[in-house]
Amino acid sequence: MSLRAAGPYAWSAALHIGVLALLGIGASFTKPEVIPSVPIDAVIVDSSVIEALALERRVSDNRERERRARIERQRLEAEAAAREAQQREQAEQAVLASQRQAEVDARRQADELAASKKAEAAARRKAEADAAAKRKAEETAALKKTEAAAAARRQAEADARERAQRESDLKARLAEEERRAAAVSSGARAQYVALIQARIQRNWIRPASAKAGLKCIVKVTQIPGGEVVGASLGTCNGDETVKQSIISAVLRSSPLPAPTDPSLFERNLVIEFVPED
């Protein structure tokens, strides 16, 4: 791992280690020389020798000061380099943070734009759906209105036809009743009933139990053409054998005579059966 990657703390630690190493080296150069102890003989020293020694001492001191100044410069340079490296690291971290923030902002803006477009699309689809539903409702209402108008028109036409038919039927019934009333008043119905009575009497086989004064009410049901489809008795003073003989005579008389006027035809006839004694 490089010192840049390790960060400002690694630079600071390396700087202090270097300074301590330089101080140790300098200390080793200035270690005083141990002079063995020798007996001192009283000697008169020349002043020039003393001056030479003093000069040498001054030179040595100057060298020491220069060494220390050099070490201090190196320490200051190392600290400045560390600060510069730290500042570069901080600047790089700030750039990276700015880039990451820009990426986050860009993604957020992209997400917001996508969400906005999605919302706009949803709103547009809803508006289109609402418009389509409104058009369909209007078309349905118009169709129902048209159908209702057509149904009302058809109903009015049907009612008119029904009224016309009822009026026509009423007129026909009135005309039929008028013809029937005219036929009845002219005696044609009495002749029609007398023909039916005569045919039934001709087809009646008189039983031995039939007594004089026999009188029975006969109810006959016929269809157009005179065919008898039903026969029954109302009040009758004959016994069961007589009653059955009369019913048999009615059935044998089918088909019954037709009236001269069709308006006199009756589906249900009530005839009085009174045979001659």
PyRosetta script that sets phi, psi and omega in degrees:
from pyrosetta import init, pose_from_sequence

init()
pose = pose_from_sequence("MSLRAAGPYAWSAALHIGVLALLGIGASFTKPEVIPSVPIDAVIVDSSVIEALALERRVSDNRERERRARIERQRLEAEAAAREAQQREQAEQAVLASQRQAEVDARRQADELAASKKAEAAARRKAEADAAAKRKAEETAALKKTEAAAAARRQAEADARERAQRESDLKARLAEEERRAAAVSSGARAQYVALIQARIQRNWIRPASAKAGLKCIVKVTQIPGGEVVGASLGTCNGDETVKQSIISAVLRSSPLPAPTDPSLFERNLVIEFVPED")
pose.set_psi(1, 132.9)
pose.set_omega(1, 179.5)
pose.set_phi(2, -76.3)
pose.set_psi(2, 161.0)
pose.set_omega(2, 178.4)
pose.set_phi(3, -64.9)
pose.set_psi(3, -33.3)
pose.set_omega(3, 177.4)
pose.set_phi(4, -63.1)
pose.set_psi(4, -43.9)
pose.set_omega(4, 179.3)
pose.set_phi(5, -67.8)
pose.set_psi(5, -29.7)
pose.set_omega(5, -177.5)
pose.set_phi(6, -72.8)
pose.set_psi(6, -25.1)
pose.set_omega(6, 176.6)
pose.set_phi(7, 103.2)
pose.set_psi(7, 178.3)
pose.set_omega(7, -175.7)
pose.set_phi(8, -64.3)
pose.set_psi(8, -32.3)
pose.set_omega(8, -180.0)
pose.set_phi(9, -64.3)
pose.set_psi(9, -36.8)
pose.set_omega(9, 177.9)
pose.set_phi(10, -66.3)
pose.set_psi(10, -39.4)
pose.set_omega(10, 177.8)
pose.set_phi(11, -63.0)
pose.set_psi(11, -44.4)
pose.set_omega(11, -179.1)
pose.set_phi(12, -62.6)
pose.set_psi(12, -42.5)
pose.set_omega(12, 179.5)
pose.set_phi(13, -63.5)
pose.set_psi(13, -42.3)
pose.set_omega(13, 180.0)
pose.set_phi(14, -63.9)
pose.set_psi(14, -37.8)
pose.set_omega(14, -179.9)
pose.set_phi(15, -63.7)
pose.set_psi(15, -48.2)
pose.set_omega(15, -179.1)
pose.set_phi(16, -63.5)
pose.set_psi(16, -38.5)
pose.set_omega(16, 177.5)
pose.set_phi(17, -61.8)
pose.set_psi(17, -42.0)
pose.set_omega(17, 179.9)
pose.set_phi(18, -63.8)
pose.set_psi(18, -42.3)
pose.set_omega(18, 179.6)
pose.set_phi(19, -61.8)
pose.set_psi(19, -45.6)
pose.set_omega(19, 179.1)
pose.set_phi(20, -61.2)
pose.set_psi(20, -37.8)
pose.set_omega(20, 179.2)
pose.set_phi(21, -65.5)
pose.set_psi(21, -42.4)
pose.set_omega(21, 178.9)
pose.set_phi(22, -63.6)
pose.set_psi(22, -41.5)
pose.set_omega(22, 177.9)
pose.set_phi(23, -62.3)
pose.set_psi(23, -37.3)
pose.set_omega(23, 178.1)
pose.set_phi(24, -65.5)
pose.set_psi(24, -39.7)
pose.set_omega(24, 179.6)
pose.set_phi(25, -65.7)
pose.set_psi(25, -42.0)
pose.set_omega(25, -180.0)
pose.set_phi(26, -63.9)
pose.set_psi(26, -38.8)
pose.set_omega(26, -180.0)
pose.set_phi(27, -63.3)
pose.set_psi(27, -35.1)
pose.set_omega(27, 179.9)
pose.set_phi(28, -68.7)
pose.set_psi(28, -30.6)
pose.set_omega(28, 179.4)
pose.set_phi(29, -74.4)
pose.set_psi(29, -27.6)
pose.set_omega(29, -174.1)
pose.set_phi(30, -98.9)
pose.set_psi(30, 7.8)
pose.set_omega(30, -179.6)
pose.set_phi(31, -62.3)
pose.set_psi(31, 123.9)
pose.set_omega(31, -177.0)
pose.set_phi(32, -64.4)
pose.set_psi(32, 142.5)
pose.set_omega(32, 179.8)
pose.set_phi(33, -76.3)
pose.set_psi(33, 132.4)
pose.set_omega(33, 178.3)
pose.set_phi(34, -81.9)
pose.set_psi(34, 117.8)
pose.set_omega(34, -179.4)
pose.set_phi(35, -99.6)
pose.set_psi(35, 122.9)
pose.set_omega(35, -179.4)
pose.set_phi(36, -61.4)
pose.set_psi(36, 143.7)
pose.set_omega(36, -179.9)
pose.set_phi(37, -73.6)
pose.set_psi(37, 126.0)
pose.set_omega(37, 179.0)
pose.set_phi(38, -129.4)
pose.set_psi(38, 154.2)
pose.set_omega(38, 177.6)
pose.set_phi(39, -61.9)
pose.set_psi(39, 137.9)
pose.set_omega(39, -179.2)
pose.set_phi(40, -94.7)
pose.set_psi(40, 122.7)
pose.set_omega(40, 173.7)
pose.set_phi(41, -98.4)
pose.set_psi(41, 137.0)
pose.set_omega(41, 178.2)
pose.set_phi(42, -67.0)
pose.set_psi(42, 110.8)
pose.set_omega(42, -178.7)
pose.set_phi(43, -129.8)
pose.set_psi(43, 143.5)
pose.set_omega(43, 176.5)
pose.set_phi(44, -86.3)
pose.set_psi(44, 117.0)
pose.set_omega(44, -176.7)
pose.set_phi(45, -93.3)
pose.set_psi(45, 138.2)
pose.set_omega(45, 178.3)
pose.set_phi(46, -72.2)
pose.set_psi(46, 144.2)
pose.set_omega(46, -179.7)
pose.set_phi(47, -64.3)
pose.set_psi(47, -27.5)
pose.set_omega(47, 178.5)
pose.set_phi(48, -66.9)
pose.set_psi(48, -34.5)
pose.set_omega(48, 178.4)
pose.set_phi(49, -66.8)
pose.set_psi(49, -41.0)
pose.set_omega(49, -180.0)
pose.set_phi(50, -63.0)
pose.set_psi(50, -41.6)
pose.set_omega(50, 179.7)
pose.set_phi(51, -64.9)
pose.set_psi(51, -35.8)
pose.set_omega(51, 179.1)
pose.set_phi(52, -66.6)
pose.set_psi(52, -41.0)
pose.set_omega(52, 179.3)
pose.set_phi(53, -64.7)
pose.set_psi(53, -41.2)
pose.set_omega(53, 179.7)
pose.set_phi(54, -64.3)
pose.set_psi(54, -39.5)
pose.set_omega(54, 177.8)
pose.set_phi(55, -63.0)
pose.set_psi(55, -41.9)
pose.set_omega(55, 179.6)
pose.set_phi(56, -63.7)
pose.set_psi(56, -37.9)
pose.set_omega(56, 179.5)
pose.set_phi(57, -65.2)
pose.set_psi(57, -41.8)
pose.set_omega(57, -179.6)
pose.set_phi(58, -64.7)
pose.set_psi(58, -40.3)
pose.set_omega(58, 178.8)
pose.set_phi(59, -62.7)
pose.set_psi(59, -42.8)
pose.set_omega(59, 179.3)
pose.set_phi(60, -62.7)
pose.set_psi(60, -40.8)
pose.set_omega(60, 179.1)
pose.set_phi(61, -65.0)
pose.set_psi(61, -40.0)
pose.set_omega(61, 178.4)
pose.set_phi(62, -62.6)
pose.set_psi(62, -40.5)
pose.set_omega(62, 178.4)
pose.set_phi(63, -63.2)
pose.set_psi(63, -39.9)
pose.set_omega(63, 179.4)
pose.set_phi(64, -63.6)
pose.set_psi(64, -43.6)
pose.set_omega(64, 179.3)
pose.set_phi(65, -62.9)
pose.set_psi(65, -41.3)
pose.set_omega(65, 178.7)
pose.set_phi(66, -62.6)
pose.set_psi(66, -40.6)
pose.set_omega(66, -179.6)
pose.set_phi(67, -62.8)
pose.set_psi(67, -45.5)
pose.set_omega(67, -179.8)
pose.set_phi(68, -65.2)
pose.set_psi(68, -39.7)
pose.set_omega(68, 177.5)
pose.set_phi(69, -63.1)
pose.set_psi(69, -39.0)
pose.set_omega(69, 178.7)
pose.set_phi(70, -64.4)
pose.set_psi(70, -42.6)
pose.set_omega(70, 178.2)
pose.set_phi(71, -62.1)
pose.set_psi(71, -42.0)
pose.set_omega(71, 180.0)
pose.set_phi(72, -63.8)
pose.set_psi(72, -42.1)
pose.set_omega(72, 177.3)
pose.set_phi(73, -60.2)
pose.set_psi(73, -43.6)
pose.set_omega(73, 180.0)
pose.set_phi(74, -62.5)
pose.set_psi(74, -39.4)
pose.set_omega(74, 178.3)
pose.set_phi(75, -64.0)
pose.set_psi(75, -45.5)
pose.set_omega(75, -179.4)
pose.set_phi(76, -64.1)
pose.set_psi(76, -41.1)
pose.set_omega(76, 178.1)
pose.set_phi(77, -63.1)
pose.set_psi(77, -41.2)
pose.set_omega(77, 179.5)
pose.set_phi(78, -64.0)
pose.set_psi(78, -41.4)
pose.set_omega(78, 178.1)
pose.set_phi(79, -64.2)
pose.set_psi(79, -41.7)
pose.set_omega(79, 178.9)
pose.set_phi(80, -63.2)
pose.set_psi(80, -40.6)
pose.set_omega(80, 177.9)
pose.set_phi(81, -63.9)
pose.set_psi(81, -39.2)
pose.set_omega(81, 178.9)
pose.set_phi(82, -64.7)
pose.set_psi(82, -43.9)
pose.set_omega(82, 178.6)
pose.set_phi(83, -61.8)
pose.set_psi(83, -42.8)
pose.set_omega(83, 178.9)
pose.set_phi(84, -61.1)
pose.set_psi(84, -43.6)
pose.set_omega(84, 178.3)
pose.set_phi(85, -62.8)
pose.set_psi(85, -40.9)
pose.set_omega(85, 178.6)
pose.set_phi(86, -62.7)
pose.set_psi(86, -43.2)
pose.set_omega(86, 178.9)
pose.set_phi(87, -63.5)
pose.set_psi(87, -42.0)
pose.set_omega(87, 176.8)
pose.set_phi(88, -61.5)
pose.set_psi(88, -42.7)
pose.set_omega(88, 178.8)
pose.set_phi(89, -61.0)
pose.set_psi(89, -44.9)
pose.set_omega(89, 179.3)
pose.set_phi(90, -63.2)
pose.set_psi(90, -40.2)
pose.set_omega(90, 178.7)
pose.set_phi(91, -63.7)
pose.set_psi(91, -42.6)
pose.set_omega(91, 178.1)
pose.set_phi(92, -63.8)
pose.set_psi(92, -41.7)
pose.set_omega(92, 178.0)
pose.set_phi(93, -62.8)
pose.set_psi(93, -39.2)
pose.set_omega(93, 178.9)
pose.set_phi(94, -65.4)
pose.set_psi(94, -40.4)
pose.set_omega(94, 178.2)
pose.set_phi(95, -63.2)
pose.set_psi(95, -44.9)
pose.set_omega(95, 179.2)
pose.set_phi(96, -62.2)
pose.set_psi(96, -43.0)
pose.set_omega(96, 179.3)
pose.set_phi(97, -62.8)
pose.set_psi(97, -40.8)
pose.set_omega(97, 178.5)
pose.set_phi(98, -63.9)
pose.set_psi(98, -40.6)
pose.set_omega(98, 178.4)
pose.set_phi(99, -64.2)
pose.set_psi(99, -43.7)
pose.set_omega(99, 179.1)
pose.set_phi(100, -63.2)
pose.set_psi(100, -41.4)
pose.set_omega(100, 179.1)
pose.set_phi(101, -64.4)
pose.set_psi(101, -38.5)
pose.set_omega(101, 177.9)
pose.set_phi(102, -64.0)
pose.set_psi(102, -39.9)
pose.set_omega(102, 177.4)
pose.set_phi(103, -63.8)
pose.set_psi(103, -42.8)
pose.set_omega(103, 178.8)
pose.set_phi(104, -62.0)
pose.set_psi(104, -44.4)
pose.set_omega(104, 179.7)
pose.set_phi(105, -63.2)
pose.set_psi(105, -40.4)
pose.set_omega(105, -179.7)
pose.set_phi(106, -64.2)
pose.set_psi(106, -43.2)
pose.set_omega(106, 178.3)
pose.set_phi(107, -63.6)
pose.set_psi(107, -40.9)
pose.set_omega(107, 179.8)
pose.set_phi(108, -63.7)
pose.set_psi(108, -43.3)
pose.set_omega(108, 178.4)
pose.set_phi(109, -63.1)
pose.set_psi(109, -40.2)
pose.set_omega(109, 178.2)
pose.set_phi(110, -64.0)
pose.set_psi(110, -42.0)
pose.set_omega(110, 178.7)
pose.set_phi(111, -64.5)
pose.set_psi(111, -42.3)
pose.set_omega(111, 179.3)
pose.set_phi(112, -64.4)
pose.set_psi(112, -40.4)
pose.set_omega(112, 178.7)
pose.set_phi(113, -64.3)
pose.set_psi(113, -42.7)
pose.set_omega(113, 178.6)
pose.set_phi(114, -63.6)
pose.set_psi(114, -42.1)
pose.set_omega(114, 178.7)
pose.set_phi(115, -64.3)
pose.set_psi(115, -39.0)
pose.set_omega(115, 178.7)
pose.set_phi(116, -64.6)
pose.set_psi(116, -44.0)
pose.set_omega(116, 178.4)
pose.set_phi(117, -63.4)
pose.set_psi(117, -39.6)
pose.set_omega(117, 178.9)
pose.set_phi(118, -63.9)
pose.set_psi(118, -42.6)
pose.set_omega(118, 178.9)
pose.set_phi(119, -64.5)
pose.set_psi(119, -41.2)
pose.set_omega(119, 178.2)
pose.set_phi(120, -62.5)
pose.set_psi(120, -41.5)
pose.set_omega(120, 179.2)
pose.set_phi(121, -64.4)
pose.set_psi(121, -42.2)
pose.set_omega(121, 179.0)
pose.set_phi(122, -63.7)
pose.set_psi(122, -42.6)
pose.set_omega(122, 178.7)
pose.set_phi(123, -63.8)
pose.set_psi(123, -39.3)
pose.set_omega(123, 179.4)
pose.set_phi(124, -65.9)
pose.set_psi(124, -42.7)
pose.set_omega(124, 177.8)
pose.set_phi(125, -63.1)
pose.set_psi(125, -40.6)
pose.set_omega(125, 179.5)
pose.set_phi(126, -64.5)
pose.set_psi(126, -43.0)
pose.set_omega(126, 178.8)
pose.set_phi(127, -61.9)
pose.set_psi(127, -42.5)
pose.set_omega(127, 178.4)
pose.set_phi(128, -63.8)
pose.set_psi(128, -42.5)
pose.set_omega(128, 178.9)
pose.set_phi(129, -63.8)
pose.set_psi(129, -41.6)
pose.set_omega(129, 178.8)
pose.set_phi(130, -63.8)
pose.set_psi(130, -41.5)
pose.set_omega(130, 179.2)
pose.set_phi(131, -64.3)
pose.set_psi(131, -41.5)
pose.set_omega(131, 178.9)
pose.set_phi(132, -64.6)
pose.set_psi(132, -42.4)
pose.set_omega(132, 178.7)
pose.set_phi(133, -63.4)
pose.set_psi(133, -39.3)
pose.set_omega(133, 178.7)
pose.set_phi(134, -65.2)
pose.set_psi(134, -44.0)
pose.set_omega(134, 178.6)
pose.set_phi(135, -61.9)
pose.set_psi(135, -42.4)
pose.set_omega(135, 179.9)
pose.set_phi(136, -63.1)
pose.set_psi(136, -42.5)
pose.set_omega(136, 179.1)
pose.set_phi(137, -62.5)
pose.set_psi(137, -41.9)
pose.set_omega(137, 178.4)
pose.set_phi(138, -64.7)
pose.set_psi(138, -42.2)
pose.set_omega(138, 178.4)
pose.set_phi(139, -64.4)
pose.set_psi(139, -41.6)
pose.set_omega(139, 178.5)
pose.set_phi(140, -62.7)
pose.set_psi(140, -43.0)
pose.set_omega(140, 179.3)
pose.set_phi(141, -63.7)
pose.set_psi(141, -42.4)
pose.set_omega(141, 179.0)
pose.set_phi(142, -63.9)
pose.set_psi(142, -41.6)
pose.set_omega(142, 179.0)
pose.set_phi(143, -63.7)
pose.set_psi(143, -43.7)
pose.set_omega(143, 178.6)
pose.set_phi(144, -62.2)
pose.set_psi(144, -39.8)
pose.set_omega(144, 178.9)
pose.set_phi(145, -63.8)
pose.set_psi(145, -42.7)
pose.set_omega(145, 178.5)
pose.set_phi(146, -64.2)
pose.set_psi(146, -44.2)
pose.set_omega(146, 179.3)
pose.set_phi(147, -63.3)
pose.set_psi(147, -40.7)
pose.set_omega(147, 179.3)
pose.set_phi(148, -63.1)
pose.set_psi(148, -41.7)
pose.set_omega(148, 178.6)
pose.set_phi(149, -63.9)
pose.set_psi(149, -41.8)
pose.set_omega(149, 179.3)
pose.set_phi(150, -65.7)
pose.set_psi(150, -41.1)
pose.set_omega(150, 178.9)
pose.set_phi(151, -64.2)
pose.set_psi(151, -41.3)
pose.set_omega(151, 178.2)
pose.set_phi(152, -63.6)
pose.set_psi(152, -40.0)
pose.set_omega(152, 178.8)
pose.set_phi(153, -65.1)
pose.set_psi(153, -44.0)
pose.set_omega(153, 178.4)
pose.set_phi(154, -63.2)
pose.set_psi(154, -40.2)
pose.set_omega(154, 179.0)
pose.set_phi(155, -64.8)
pose.set_psi(155, -40.2)
pose.set_omega(155, 177.9)
pose.set_phi(156, -63.0)
pose.set_psi(156, -42.2)
pose.set_omega(156, 178.4)
pose.set_phi(157, -64.3)
pose.set_psi(157, -41.9)
pose.set_omega(157, 179.3)
pose.set_phi(158, -64.2)
pose.set_psi(158, -41.9)
pose.set_omega(158, 178.2)
pose.set_phi(159, -62.6)
pose.set_psi(159, -39.8)
pose.set_omega(159, 179.4)
pose.set_phi(160, -64.9)
pose.set_psi(160, -43.8)
pose.set_omega(160, 178.3)
pose.set_phi(161, -63.5)
pose.set_psi(161, -39.6)
pose.set_omega(161, 180.0)
pose.set_phi(162, -64.7)
pose.set_psi(162, -42.1)
pose.set_omega(162, 177.7)
pose.set_phi(163, -62.9)
pose.set_psi(163, -41.9)
pose.set_omega(163, 179.4)
pose.set_phi(164, -64.1)
pose.set_psi(164, -40.3)
pose.set_omega(164, 179.2)
pose.set_phi(165, -66.1)
pose.set_psi(165, -42.0)
pose.set_omega(165, 178.7)
pose.set_phi(166, -62.5)
pose.set_psi(166, -42.0)
pose.set_omega(166, 178.2)
pose.set_phi(167, -63.2)
pose.set_psi(167, -40.4)
pose.set_omega(167, 179.5)
pose.set_phi(168, -65.7)
pose.set_psi(168, -43.2)
pose.set_omega(168, 179.6)
pose.set_phi(169, -64.7)
pose.set_psi(169, -40.2)
pose.set_omega(169, 179.3)
pose.set_phi(170, -63.0)
pose.set_psi(170, -43.8)
pose.set_omega(170, 178.3)
pose.set_phi(171, -61.8)
pose.set_psi(171, -40.8)
pose.set_omega(171, 179.9)
pose.set_phi(172, -64.9)
pose.set_psi(172, -42.6)
pose.set_omega(172, 179.5)
pose.set_phi(173, -64.7)
pose.set_psi(173, -40.7)
pose.set_omega(173, 178.7)
pose.set_phi(174, -62.8)
pose.set_psi(174, -42.5)
pose.set_omega(174, 178.6)
pose.set_phi(175, -65.0)
pose.set_psi(175, -40.5)
pose.set_omega(175, 179.4)
pose.set_phi(176, -64.1)
pose.set_psi(176, -42.7)
pose.set_omega(176, 179.2)
pose.set_phi(177, -64.9)
pose.set_psi(177, -37.4)
pose.set_omega(177, 178.1)
pose.set_phi(178, -65.0)
pose.set_psi(178, -44.0)
pose.set_omega(178, 178.4)
pose.set_phi(179, -64.7)
pose.set_psi(179, -39.7)
pose.set_omega(179, -179.5)
pose.set_phi(180, -65.7)
pose.set_psi(180, -42.3)
pose.set_omega(180, 179.1)
pose.set_phi(181, -62.6)
pose.set_psi(181, -39.4)
pose.set_omega(181, 178.4)
pose.set_phi(182, -66.0)
pose.set_psi(182, -41.0)
pose.set_omega(182, -179.8)
pose.set_phi(183, -66.0)
pose.set_psi(183, -40.2)
pose.set_omega(183, -179.9)
pose.set_phi(184, -65.1)
pose.set_psi(184, -44.7)
pose.set_omega(184, -178.7)
pose.set_phi(185, -66.8)
pose.set_psi(185, -24.6)
pose.set_omega(185, 179.5)
pose.set_phi(186, -83.4)
pose.set_psi(186, -5.0)
pose.set_omega(186, -179.8)
pose.set_phi(187, 89.2)
pose.set_psi(187, 3.6)
pose.set_omega(187, -178.3)
pose.set_phi(188, -67.6)
pose.set_psi(188, -36.0)
pose.set_omega(188, -180.0)
pose.set_phi(189, -68.4)
pose.set_psi(189, -39.8)
pose.set_omega(189, 179.1)
pose.set_phi(190, -61.9)
pose.set_psi(190, -38.5)
pose.set_omega(190, 176.5)
pose.set_phi(191, -65.0)
pose.set_psi(191, -39.8)
pose.set_omega(191, -179.7)
pose.set_phi(192, -63.8)
pose.set_psi(192, -45.8)
pose.set_omega(192, 179.1)
pose.set_phi(193, -65.9)
pose.set_psi(193, -38.3)
pose.set_omega(193, 179.9)
pose.set_phi(194, -64.6)
pose.set_psi(194, -36.1)
pose.set_omega(194, 177.1)
pose.set_phi(195, -63.5)
pose.set_psi(195, -41.9)
pose.set_omega(195, 179.6)
pose.set_phi(196, -66.5)
pose.set_psi(196, -44.3)
pose.set_omega(196, 179.1)
pose.set_phi(197, -59.3)
pose.set_psi(197, -43.5)
pose.set_omega(197, -178.0)
pose.set_phi(198, -63.7)
pose.set_psi(198, -40.8)
pose.set_omega(198, -179.5)
pose.set_phi(199, -66.5)
pose.set_psi(199, -41.0)
pose.set_omega(199, -179.7)
pose.set_phi(200, -64.3)
pose.set_psi(200, -42.6)
pose.set_omega(200, -179.2)
pose.set_phi(201, -65.0)
pose.set_psi(201, -35.6)
pose.set_omega(201, 178.7)
pose.set_phi(202, -66.8)
pose.set_psi(202, -32.3)
pose.set_omega(202, -178.5)
pose.set_phi(203, -90.6)
pose.set_psi(203, 4.3)
pose.set_omega(203, -178.1)
pose.set_phi(204, -89.4)
pose.set_psi(204, 129.9)
pose.set_omega(204, 174.7)
pose.set_phi(205, -99.9)
pose.set_psi(205, 111.7)
pose.set_omega(205, -172.7)
pose.set_phi(206, -72.4)
pose.set_psi(206, 123.2)
pose.set_omega(206, 177.2)
pose.set_phi(207, -80.7)
pose.set_psi(207, 164.0)
pose.set_omega(207, -176.9)
pose.set_phi(208, -67.6)
pose.set_psi(208, -25.3)
pose.set_omega(208, -177.4)
pose.set_phi(209, -82.4)
pose.set_psi(209, -3.0)
pose.set_omega(209, -178.9)
pose.set_phi(210, -72.6)
pose.set_psi(210, 125.8)
pose.set_omega(210, -178.0)
pose.set_phi(211, -101.7)
pose.set_psi(211, 163.8)
pose.set_omega(211, 176.8)
pose.set_phi(212, -66.5)
pose.set_psi(212, 149.3)
pose.set_omega(212, -179.1)
pose.set_phi(213, 82.0)
pose.set_psi(213, 20.0)
pose.set_omega(213, 179.7)
pose.set_phi(214, -66.4)
pose.set_psi(214, 132.6)
pose.set_omega(214, 178.8)
pose.set_phi(215, -148.1)
pose.set_psi(215, 121.2)
pose.set_omega(215, -178.6)
pose.set_phi(216, -136.3)
pose.set_psi(216, 146.5)
pose.set_omega(216, 174.3)
pose.set_phi(217, -96.1)
pose.set_psi(217, 120.8)
pose.set_omega(217, -177.5)
pose.set_phi(218, -106.9)
pose.set_psi(218, 130.6)
pose.set_omega(218, 177.0)
pose.set_phi(219, -108.0)
pose.set_psi(219, 117.0)
pose.set_omega(219, -175.3)
pose.set_phi(220, -116.4)
pose.set_psi(220, 135.8)
pose.set_omega(220, 174.4)
pose.set_phi(221, -114.5)
pose.set_psi(221, 123.5)
pose.set_omega(221, -177.9)
pose.set_phi(222, -130.8)
pose.set_psi(222, 165.2)
pose.set_omega(222, 176.0)
pose.set_phi(223, -116.7)
pose.set_psi(223, 164.4)
pose.set_omega(223, 179.0)
pose.set_phi(224, -52.6)
pose.set_psi(224, 133.3)
pose.set_omega(224, -173.4)
pose.set_phi(225, 106.9)
pose.set_psi(225, -12.9)
pose.set_omega(225, 175.4)
pose.set_phi(226, 90.8)
pose.set_psi(226, 2.6)
pose.set_omega(226, -178.1)
pose.set_phi(227, -71.8)
pose.set_psi(227, 130.3)
pose.set_omega(227, -178.9)
pose.set_phi(228, -82.5)
pose.set_psi(228, 125.9)
pose.set_omega(228, 179.3)
pose.set_phi(229, -114.9)
pose.set_psi(229, -0.4)
pose.set_omega(229, 177.8)
pose.set_phi(230, -171.5)
pose.set_psi(230, 148.5)
pose.set_omega(230, 179.3)
pose.set_phi(231, -151.9)
pose.set_psi(231, 139.6)
pose.set_omega(231, 178.3)
pose.set_phi(232, -153.0)
pose.set_psi(232, 168.5)
pose.set_omega(232, -178.2)
pose.set_phi(233, -115.7)
pose.set_psi(233, 144.5)
pose.set_omega(233, 171.3)
pose.set_phi(234, -95.1)
pose.set_psi(234, -126.7)
pose.set_omega(234, 177.9)
pose.set_phi(235, -68.4)
pose.set_psi(235, 137.1)
pose.set_omega(235, -178.9)
pose.set_phi(236, -155.3)
pose.set_psi(236, 134.3)
pose.set_omega(236, -178.9)
pose.set_phi(237, -97.9)
pose.set_psi(237, 16.0)
pose.set_omega(237, 176.5)
pose.set_phi(238, -97.8)
pose.set_psi(238, 165.5)
pose.set_omega(238, 178.0)
pose.set_phi(239, -79.7)
pose.set_psi(239, -176.0)
pose.set_omega(239, -176.2)
pose.set_phi(240, -63.6)
pose.set_psi(240, -36.1)
pose.set_omega(240, 179.5)
pose.set_phi(241, -64.8)
pose.set_psi(241, -42.2)
pose.set_omega(241, 178.7)
pose.set_phi(242, -64.5)
pose.set_psi(242, -45.6)
pose.set_omega(242, 179.9)
pose.set_phi(243, -59.1)
pose.set_psi(243, -44.5)
pose.set_omega(243, -179.3)
pose.set_phi(244, -65.8)
pose.set_psi(244, -35.0)
pose.set_omega(244, 179.5)
pose.set_phi(245, -66.5)
pose.set_psi(245, -36.3)
pose.set_omega(245, 178.6)
pose.set_phi(246, -67.8)
pose.set_psi(246, -43.8)
pose.set_omega(246, 178.3)
pose.set_phi(247, -59.5)
pose.set_psi(247, -42.9)
pose.set_omega(247, 179.4)
pose.set_phi(248, -63.8)
pose.set_psi(248, -38.8)
pose.set_omega(248, 178.7)
pose.set_phi(249, -64.1)
pose.set_psi(249, -39.4)
pose.set_omega(249, 178.6)
pose.set_phi(250, -63.6)
pose.set_psi(250, -44.9)
pose.set_omega(250, -178.7)
pose.set_phi(251, -65.9)
pose.set_psi(251, -36.6)
pose.set_omega(251, 178.6)
pose.set_phi(252, -70.8)
pose.set_psi(252, -20.0)
pose.set_omega(252, -178.1)
pose.set_phi(253, -81.3)
pose.set_psi(253, -5.4)
pose.set_omega(253, 179.0)
pose.set_phi(254, -72.8)
pose.set_psi(254, 135.5)
pose.set_omega(254, 0.2)
pose.set_phi(255, -80.7)
pose.set_psi(255, 148.3)
pose.set_omega(255, -178.8)
pose.set_phi(256, -77.0)
pose.set_psi(256, 157.7)
pose.set_omega(256, 179.0)
pose.set_phi(257, -60.6)
pose.set_psi(257, 146.5)
pose.set_omega(257, 178.1)
pose.set_phi(258, -88.5)
pose.set_psi(258, 147.4)
pose.set_omega(258, 179.0)
pose.set_phi(259, -73.7)
pose.set_psi(259, 153.2)
pose.set_omega(259, 177.9)
pose.set_phi(260, -65.6)
pose.set_psi(260, -30.0)
pose.set_omega(260, 177.3)
pose.set_phi(261, -112.1)
pose.set_psi(261, 120.5)
pose.set_omega(261, -178.6)
pose.set_phi(262, -57.6)
pose.set_psi(262, -24.7)
pose.set_omega(262, -179.1)
pose.set_phi(263, -67.1)
pose.set_psi(263, -16.1)
pose.set_omega(263, -179.4)
pose.set_phi(264, -85.2)
pose.set_psi(264, -4.9)
pose.set_omega(264, -178.7)
pose.set_phi(265, -67.4)
pose.set_psi(265, 133.0)
pose.set_omega(265, 177.5)
pose.set_phi(266, -129.1)
pose.set_psi(266, 132.2)
pose.set_omega(266, -179.8)
pose.set_phi(267, -69.4)
pose.set_psi(267, -40.6)
pose.set_omega(267, -180.0)
pose.set_phi(268, -113.1)
pose.set_psi(268, 115.2)
pose.set_omega(268, -178.5)
pose.set_phi(269, -109.0)
pose.set_psi(269, 143.5)
pose.set_omega(269, 173.4)
pose.set_phi(270, -119.3)
pose.set_psi(270, 113.2)
pose.set_omega(270, -173.2)
pose.set_phi(271, -120.5)
pose.set_psi(271, 141.7)
pose.set_omega(271, 176.6)
pose.set_phi(272, -92.4)
pose.set_psi(272, 121.0)
pose.set_omega(272, -179.6)
pose.set_phi(273, -100.5)
pose.set_psi(273, 110.0)
pose.set_omega(273, 178.7)
pose.set_phi(274, -131.7)
pose.set_psi(274, 94.4)
pose.set_omega(274, -178.5)
pose.set_phi(275, -72.5)
pose.set_psi(275, 155.6)
pose.set_omega(275, 176.6)
pose.set_phi(276, -74.2)
pose.set_psi(276, 137.9)
pose.set_omega(276, 179.6)
pose.set_phi(277, -77.5)
pose.dump_pdb("model.pdb")
